Amino acid sequence: MIKVSSIATKELERLISTTKMDSDKFLRLAIPPTWPGEGDFGIVIDYQNPDDIVIFSNSDTILLLIDPSLTDNLSNSILDFKAANSKSTFTLDIH
C-alpha cells in the first residue's frame, strides 16, 4: 500500500479545501495518459471508480484515490510533498 506522509496529507487537505470540485469528484494519484503534466505522475481531479484504493484523512474525508494497478507496482512507496522557494511538488519515494 502506498503511504502518504504527514506533509503530503496536509497539502492534499489544503488542495481539497481550496479547489472547487463537484461533490462526486476527488483528488487522484495518476500516471499518463490520465496525468497530462510533466513527470511520471501527478494529482488530478477525477471521479471515483469502484475498484479504487481510497486514502482517508484523519477526519474520514477522502483524501486521495489510487488505481489498484498503481498500488501493486508501488506497494513500498511514500507520497511526500516537498516545498521549495521556486517549486513545490509531490514526490514518490520508492523503497
Secondary structure as GFF3:
##gff-version 3
##sequence-region A 1 95
A	DSSP	beta_strand	3	4	.	.	.	ID=ss1
A	DSSP	alpha_helix	6	18	.	.	.	ID=ss2
A	DSSP	beta_strand	25	30	.	.	.	ID=ss3
A	DSSP	beta_strand	42	47	.	.	.	ID=ss4
A	DSSP	beta_strand	53	56	.	.	.	ID=ss5
A	DSSP	beta_strand	62	66	.	.	.	ID=ss6
A	DSSP	alpha_helix	68	73	.	.	.	ID=ss7
A	DSSP	beta_strand	77	82	.	.	.	ID=ss8
A	DSSP	beta_strand	89	94	.	.	.	ID=ss9
###
